[in-house]
């Protein structure tokens, strides 16, 4: 399952910035539900953890059916996510599995454990491709408000197997109302660019790279200067692929006051 691709897609953090997010997503193809996922993020002071679990049952050739779990941990430095570790564990319905563990040191991502795909026919990943990159979960937390500045960036992402860029551009703002949130969302257009680690003939890469209309909507995470995805859509002649939150519950956490001596 191409989870890291699917789900992917500036301010200074105050010292006491903290919040928690739980978002429940439904995956639909041509408005037919085919999967679900849950994202839970915990931002405390200058650190964060994020986890996503989910499953999909789709006949689309570029996306296999199965279930998976992704986990990320890192620091917030000047408001910017700086990943420390990332793992994903995916099991397809045909019993194929994929496991990867990454560690980030001095700006360089390294595979520390897991399955390594056959490299024959793939564009080789160099050390430069693994430098100053984000994992797919850390990339989802943007240091911005839900406005045009949220989209003024390119996300360089490495999932342990593939290196790709998501180039964001502002389209508009929308008002959304769902369980846990009623307010503004920044809508970004997304251009997917495969960089390395993929096969040029890959169906998924061709599908996402073919000038396709892709959007990600970002909503704020209460208590933090970060935004996270509320909705992602990919246009398709067979029916749009949409991942949308039916619950986006972000809660600010209050840091306990120090007791007087």
C-alpha positions as a Markdown table, in Angstrom:
| # | Residue | x | y | z |
|---|---|---|---|---|
| 1 | Unk | 0.0 | 0.0 | 0.0 |
| 2 | Unk | 1.4 | 3.4 | -1.0 |
| 3 | Unk | 0.6 | 4.9 | 2.4 |
| 4 | Unk | 3.5 | 7.4 | 2.7 |
| 5 | Unk | 2.6 | 8.8 | -0.8 |
| 6 | Unk | -1.2 | 8.8 | -0.1 |
| 7 | Unk | -1.1 | 10.5 | 3.0 |
| 8 | Unk | 1.1 | 13.0 | 2.1 |
| 9 | Unk | 0.9 | 15.1 | 1.0 |
| 10 | Unk | 6.2 | 30.6 | 9.9 |
| 11 | Unk | 6.0 | 31.0 | 13.4 |
| 12 | Unk | 8.1 | 30.6 | 16.5 |
| 13 | Unk | 6.7 | 28.1 | 19.0 |
| 14 | Unk | 6.1 | 29.7 | 22.4 |
| 15 | Unk | 7.9 | 27.8 | 25.2 |
| 16 | Unk | 4.6 | 26.5 | 26.6 |
| 17 | Unk | 2.9 | 25.7 | 23.3 |
| 18 | Unk | 1.2 | 22.3 | 23.6 |
| 19 | Unk | -1.8 | 20.5 | 22.1 |
| 20 | Unk | -3.2 | 17.2 | 21.1 |
| 21 | Unk | -4.9 | 16.2 | 17.9 |
| 22 | Unk | -7.0 | 13.2 | 17.1 |
| 23 | Unk | -8.4 | 13.1 | 13.5 |
| 24 | Unk | -10.5 | 10.3 | 12.1 |
| 25 | Unk | -10.4 | 10.1 | 8.3 |
| 26 | Unk | -12.5 | 8.3 | 5.7 |
| 27 | Unk | -11.1 | 7.3 | 2.3 |
| 28 | Unk | -13.5 | 7.3 | -0.6 |
| 29 | Unk | -13.2 | 6.6 | -4.3 |
| 30 | Unk | -16.1 | 8.1 | -6.4 |
| 31 | Unk | -17.8 | 8.8 | -3.1 |
| 32 | Unk | -17.7 | 5.1 | -2.1 |
| 33 | Unk | -16.0 | 4.5 | 1.3 |
| 34 | Unk | -13.1 | 2.1 | 0.8 |
| 35 | Unk | -11.0 | 2.8 | 3.9 |
| 36 | Unk | -10.4 | 4.7 | 7.1 |
| 37 | Unk | -7.4 | 6.1 | 9.1 |
| 38 | Unk | -6.8 | 7.8 | 12.5 |
| 39 | Unk | -4.1 | 10.4 | 13.1 |
| 40 | Unk | -3.0 | 11.1 | 16.7 |
| 41 | Unk | -0.4 | 13.8 | 17.4 |
| 42 | Unk | 0.9 | 15.1 | 20.7 |
| 43 | Unk | 2.8 | 18.4 | 20.8 |
| 44 | Unk | 4.4 | 19.3 | 24.1 |
| 45 | Unk | 6.8 | 22.2 | 24.6 |
| 46 | Unk | 9.5 | 21.5 | 22.0 |
| 47 | Unk | 8.8 | 17.9 | 21.1 |
| 48 | Unk | 6.1 | 15.9 | 19.2 |
| 49 | Unk | 4.9 | 12.4 | 18.6 |
| 50 | Unk | 2.6 | 11.4 | 15.8 |
| 51 | Unk | 0.9 | 8.1 | 14.9 |
| 52 | Unk | -1.4 | 7.0 | 12.1 |
| 53 | Unk | -3.2 | 3.7 | 11.7 |
| 54 | Unk | -5.6 | 2.7 | 9.0 |
| 55 | Unk | -6.9 | 0.2 | 6.5 |
| 56 | Unk | -8.0 | 0.3 | 2.9 |
| 57 | Unk | -9.9 | -2.0 | 0.5 |
| 58 | Unk | -9.6 | -0.6 | -3.0 |
| 59 | Unk | -9.5 | -2.1 | -6.4 |
| 60 | Unk | -7.3 | 0.8 | -7.8 |
| 61 | Unk | -4.2 | -0.7 | -9.3 |
| 62 | Unk | -1.9 | 1.9 | -7.8 |
| 63 | Unk | -3.1 | 1.4 | -4.2 |
| 64 | Unk | -3.0 | -2.1 | -2.7 |
| 65 | Unk | -5.5 | -3.2 | -0.1 |
| 66 | Unk | -4.4 | -3.8 | 3.5 |
| 67 | Unk | -3.6 | -2.2 | 6.8 |
| 68 | Unk | -0.8 | -0.1 | 8.2 |
| 69 | Unk | 0.7 | 1.9 | 11.0 |
| 70 | Unk | 3.1 | 4.9 | 10.8 |
| 71 | Unk | 4.9 | 6.5 | 13.8 |
| 72 | Unk | 7.1 | 9.6 | 14.1 |
| 73 | Unk | 8.9 | 11.4 | 16.9 |
| 74 | Unk | 10.9 | 14.6 | 16.8 |
| 75 | Unk | 11.6 | 18.1 | 18.1 |
| 76 | Unk | 10.2 | 21.5 | 17.3 |
| 77 | Unk | 13.1 | 23.9 | 16.6 |
| 78 | Unk | 12.0 | 27.5 | 15.9 |
| 79 | Unk | 8.6 | 26.1 | 15.1 |
| 80 | Unk | 9.9 | 23.7 | 12.5 |
| 81 | Unk | 9.4 | 19.9 | 12.9 |
| 82 | Unk | 12.8 | 18.2 | 13.1 |
| 83 | Unk | 12.2 | 14.4 | 12.9 |
| 84 | Unk | 14.2 | 12.0 | 15.1 |
| 85 | Unk | 12.7 | 8.6 | 14.2 |
| 86 | Unk | 10.1 | 7.3 | 11.8 |
| 87 | Unk | 8.7 | 3.8 | 11.3 |
| 88 | Unk | 6.0 | 2.3 | 9.1 |
| 89 | Unk | 4.6 | -1.3 | 9.1 |
| 90 | Unk | 2.3 | -2.2 | 6.3 |
| 91 | Unk | 0.6 | -5.5 | 5.5 |
| 92 | Unk | -1.3 | -6.0 | 2.2 |
| 93 | Unk | -4.2 | -8.3 | 1.8 |
| 94 | Unk | -2.0 | -10.5 | -0.5 |
| 95 | Unk | 0.1 | -11.0 | 2.7 |
| 96 | Unk | 3.0 | -8.9 | 1.4 |
| 97 | Unk | 4.5 | -6.8 | 4.2 |
| 98 | Unk | 6.7 | -3.7 | 4.3 |
| 99 | Unk | 8.6 | -2.5 | 7.3 |
| 100 | Unk | 11.0 | 0.4 | 7.6 |
| 101 | Unk | 12.7 | 2.3 | 10.5 |
| 102 | Unk | 14.4 | 5.7 | 10.0 |
| 103 | Unk | 16.7 | 7.7 | 12.2 |
| 104 | Unk | 17.6 | 11.4 | 11.5 |
| 105 | Unk | 21.0 | 12.6 | 12.6 |
| 106 | Unk | 22.7 | 15.9 | 11.8 |
| 107 | Unk | 20.1 | 16.5 | 9.0 |
| 108 | Unk | 20.6 | 13.1 | 7.4 |
| 109 | Unk | 18.0 | 10.3 | 7.3 |
| 110 | Unk | 19.3 | 6.8 | 7.6 |
| 111 | Unk | 17.4 | 3.5 | 7.3 |
| 112 | Unk | 18.2 | 1.6 | 10.5 |
| 113 | Unk | 16.0 | -1.5 | 10.1 |
| 114 | Unk | 13.4 | -3.1 | 7.9 |
| 115 | Unk | 12.8 | -4.5 | 4.5 |
| 116 | Unk | 14.9 | -3.1 | 1.6 |
| 117 | Unk | 13.2 | -3.4 | -1.8 |
| 118 | Unk | 15.0 | -4.8 | -4.8 |
| 119 | Unk | 16.9 | -1.9 | -6.4 |
| 120 | Unk | 16.9 | -3.2 | -9.9 |
| 121 | Unk | 15.1 | -0.7 | -12.2 |
| 122 | Unk | 14.8 | 2.0 | -9.4 |
| 123 | Unk | 16.3 | 5.4 | -9.5 |
| 124 | Unk | 19.2 | 5.3 | -7.0 |
| 125 | Unk | 18.8 | 7.3 | -3.8 |
| 126 | Unk | 22.0 | 9.3 | -2.9 |
| 127 | Unk | 23.1 | 10.8 | 0.4 |
| 128 | Unk | 22.0 | 14.2 | -0.9 |
| 129 | Unk | 18.5 | 12.9 | -1.5 |
| 130 | Unk | 18.4 | 11.9 | 2.3 |
| 131 | Unk | 19.6 | 15.2 | 3.6 |
| 132 | Unk | 17.3 | 17.9 | 5.1 |
| 133 | Unk | 14.2 | 15.8 | 4.5 |
| 134 | Unk | 11.0 | 15.1 | 6.4 |
| 135 | Unk | 9.3 | 11.8 | 7.0 |
| 136 | Unk | 5.7 | 11.6 | 5.7 |
| 137 | Unk | 4.1 | 12.2 | 9.2 |
| 138 | Unk | 6.3 | 15.1 | 10.2 |
| 139 | Unk | 5.7 | 16.7 | 6.8 |
| 140 | Unk | 1.9 | 16.8 | 7.6 |
| 141 | Unk | 2.5 | 19.3 | 10.5 |
| 142 | Unk | 3.1 | 22.7 | 9.0 |
| 143 | Unk | 4.3 | 25.6 | 11.1 |
| 144 | Unk | 1.8 | 28.1 | 9.9 |
| 145 | Unk | -1.7 | 29.5 | 10.3 |
| 146 | Unk | -4.6 | 28.3 | 8.2 |
| 147 | Unk | -4.0 | 31.0 | 5.6 |
| 148 | Unk | -2.0 | 31.6 | 2.3 |
| 149 | Unk | 1.4 | 31.2 | 4.1 |
| 150 | Unk | 0.6 | 27.6 | 4.9 |
| 151 | Unk | 1.0 | 26.8 | 1.2 |
| 152 | Unk | 4.1 | 28.8 | 0.5 |
| 153 | Unk | 6.5 | 25.8 | 0.6 |
| 154 | Unk | 7.9 | 22.7 | -0.9 |
| 155 | Unk | 8.0 | 19.6 | 1.3 |
| 156 | Unk | 11.0 | 17.3 | 0.7 |
| 157 | Unk | 9.9 | 13.8 | 1.9 |
| 158 | Unk | 11.7 | 10.5 | 2.4 |
| 159 | Unk | 10.0 | 7.4 | 3.6 |
| 160 | Unk | 12.9 | 5.0 | 3.7 |
| 161 | Unk | 12.2 | 3.7 | 0.2 |
| 162 | Unk | 11.2 | 6.7 | -1.9 |
| 163 | Unk | 12.3 | 10.4 | -2.1 |
| 164 | Unk | 9.7 | 12.8 | -3.4 |
| 165 | Unk | 8.6 | 16.5 | -3.2 |
| 166 | Unk | 5.2 | 18.0 | -2.7 |
| 167 | Unk | 5.1 | 21.5 | -4.0 |
| 168 | Unk | 2.3 | 23.5 | -2.4 |
| 169 | Unk | 0.6 | 26.6 | -3.7 |
| 170 | Unk | -2.2 | 28.6 | -2.2 |
| 171 | Unk | -5.6 | 28.3 | -3.9 |
| 172 | Unk | -8.2 | 29.6 | -1.4 |
| 173 | Unk | -9.5 | 29.4 | 2.1 |
| 174 | Unk | -12.6 | 27.4 | 3.1 |
| 175 | Unk | -14.8 | 27.4 | 6.2 |
| 176 | Unk | -15.2 | 23.8 | 7.5 |
| 177 | Unk | -17.4 | 22.4 | 10.2 |
| 178 | Unk | -16.8 | 18.9 | 11.6 |
| 179 | Unk | -16.7 | 17.2 | 14.9 |
| 180 | Unk | -14.2 | 19.1 | 17.0 |
| 181 | Unk | -13.6 | 22.0 | 14.7 |
| 182 | Unk | -15.5 | 24.9 | 13.1 |
| 183 | Unk | -13.4 | 27.5 | 11.3 |
| 184 | Unk | -11.0 | 28.3 | 8.5 |
| 185 | Unk | -8.9 | 25.9 | 6.4 |
| 186 | Unk | -6.1 | 26.8 | 3.9 |
| 187 | Unk | -6.5 | 25.0 | 0.6 |
| 188 | Unk | -3.3 | 24.2 | -1.2 |
| 189 | Unk | -2.8 | 22.8 | -4.6 |
| 190 | Unk | -0.1 | 20.1 | -4.7 |
| 191 | Unk | 2.3 | 19.1 | -7.4 |
| 192 | Unk | 3.8 | 15.7 | -6.8 |
| 193 | Unk | 7.4 | 15.2 | -8.1 |
| 194 | Unk | 9.1 | 11.8 | -7.8 |
| 195 | Unk | 12.9 | 12.3 | -7.1 |
| 196 | Unk | 14.4 | 8.9 | -6.4 |
| 197 | Unk | 13.8 | 5.4 | -5.1 |
| 198 | Unk | 11.0 | 4.7 | -7.6 |
| 199 | Unk | 10.7 | 2.8 | -10.8 |
| 200 | Unk | 10.0 | 5.2 | -13.7 |
| 201 | Unk | 7.2 | 2.9 | -15.0 |
| 202 | Unk | 5.5 | 2.8 | -11.6 |
| 203 | Unk | 1.7 | 3.1 | -12.0 |
| 204 | Unk | 1.3 | 5.2 | -8.8 |
| 205 | Unk | 4.1 | 7.6 | -9.8 |
| 206 | Unk | 2.7 | 8.1 | -13.2 |
| 207 | Unk | -0.8 | 8.6 | -11.8 |
| 208 | Unk | 0.3 | 11.3 | -9.3 |
| 209 | Unk | 2.8 | 13.0 | -11.6 |
| 210 | Unk | 0.5 | 13.4 | -14.7 |
| 211 | Unk | -0.5 | 17.0 | -14.1 |
| 212 | Unk | -3.2 | 15.7 | -11.8 |
| 213 | Unk | -5.3 | 18.1 | -9.7 |
| 214 | Unk | -4.4 | 17.4 | -6.1 |
| 215 | Unk | -5.5 | 19.5 | -3.1 |
| 216 | Unk | -4.7 | 19.4 | 0.7 |
| 217 | Unk | -6.8 | 21.4 | 3.2 |
| 218 | Unk | -5.0 | 22.4 | 6.4 |
| 219 | Unk | -6.7 | 23.3 | 9.7 |
| 220 | Unk | -5.1 | 24.6 | 12.9 |
| 221 | Unk | -4.0 | 22.4 | 15.9 |
| 222 | Unk | -5.3 | 24.2 | 19.0 |
| 223 | Unk | -2.6 | 25.3 | 21.5 |
| 224 | Unk | 0.1 | 25.1 | 18.8 |
| 225 | Unk | 1.3 | 27.2 | 15.8 |
| 226 | Unk | 0.8 | 24.2 | 13.6 |
| 227 | Unk | -1.7 | 23.1 | 11.0 |
| 228 | Unk | -2.6 | 19.5 | 10.0 |
| 229 | Unk | -4.5 | 17.9 | 7.1 |
| 230 | Unk | -8.3 | 18.0 | 7.2 |
| 231 | Unk | -8.8 | 16.8 | 3.6 |
| 232 | Unk | -6.9 | 15.6 | 0.7 |
| 233 | Unk | -8.3 | 15.0 | -2.8 |
| 234 | Unk | -6.9 | 13.6 | -6.0 |
| 235 | Unk | -8.8 | 14.0 | -9.3 |
| 236 | Unk | -9.4 | 10.9 | -11.3 |
| 237 | Unk | -11.5 | 10.1 | -14.4 |
| 238 | Unk | -12.7 | 7.0 | -12.5 |
| 239 | Unk | -13.9 | 9.1 | -9.6 |
| 240 | Unk | -12.1 | 11.4 | -7.2 |
| 241 | Unk | -10.0 | 9.9 | -4.4 |
| 242 | Unk | -10.7 | 11.8 | -1.2 |
| 243 | Unk | -9.4 | 11.4 | 2.3 |
| 244 | Unk | -11.4 | 13.6 | 4.7 |
| 245 | Unk | -11.7 | 14.0 | 8.4 |
| 246 | Unk | -15.1 | 13.3 | 10.0 |
| 247 | Unk | -13.6 | 14.3 | 13.3 |
| 248 | Unk | -10.8 | 16.8 | 13.8 |
| 249 | Unk | -10.5 | 17.2 | 17.6 |
| 250 | Unk | -7.6 | 19.4 | 18.6 |
| 251 | Unk | -7.2 | 20.4 | 22.3 |
| 252 | Unk | -4.8 | 22.9 | 23.8 |
| 253 | Unk | -2.9 | 21.5 | 26.8 |
| 254 | Unk | -2.2 | 23.8 | 29.7 |
| 255 | Unk | 1.3 | 23.6 | 31.1 |
| 256 | Unk | 1.1 | 23.2 | 35.0 |
| 257 | Unk | 2.4 | 26.3 | 36.8 |
| 258 | Unk | 5.5 | 25.8 | 38.9 |
| 259 | Unk | 4.8 | 25.9 | 42.6 |
| 260 | Unk | 6.4 | 28.6 | 44.7 |
| 261 | Unk | 9.2 | 27.3 | 46.8 |
